[in-house]
């Protein structure tokens, strides 16, 4: 039996647990460890699930946050079936987007 695995990226949660609520807090801490990332790169690293990640960046994050790899990366069983692929295609997969139920409401324009 081959189980397909996926993962959750918990960087934002771990940062919040350590009192870091701004993505820009990481920029100087990463720079101290020889990693130069722009503010937009750090923002994407924190808010999105990375598909590729340098081991140097991962080790720097573990050092900065004083945590273990399993705190940042949580293995989960991959969603399978037609519904999962349809949700992934339209961006409704909560672990990937990190938005959960935070969706904008459609504006209703009424005549004066």
PEGIWO-V739060 format. One line per field, one symbol per residue. ss: DSSP state (h for helix, s for strand, l for the rest). phi: phi as a letter, one per 30 degrees, with the letter a starting at -180 (. if undefined). burial: + if it has 9 or more other C-alpha atoms within 8 Angstrom, else -. Layout:
ss->???
phi->???
burial->???
This chain:
ss->llllssssslhhhhhhhlllllllhhhhhhhhllllllhhhhhhhhhlllllllhhhhhhhhhhhlllhhhhsssssllllhhhhhhhhhlllhhhhlllllllllllllll
phi->.cddcbbcccdddddddcicccddddedddddciccbdddddedddccdddbbddddddddddddhbcddddccdbdddbjddddddddcicdedddicicdbdcddcccdd
burial->------++++---+++---+--+-+++-+++---+-+-+--++-+++++-------++-+++--+-----++++--+------++-++----+-+-+---------------
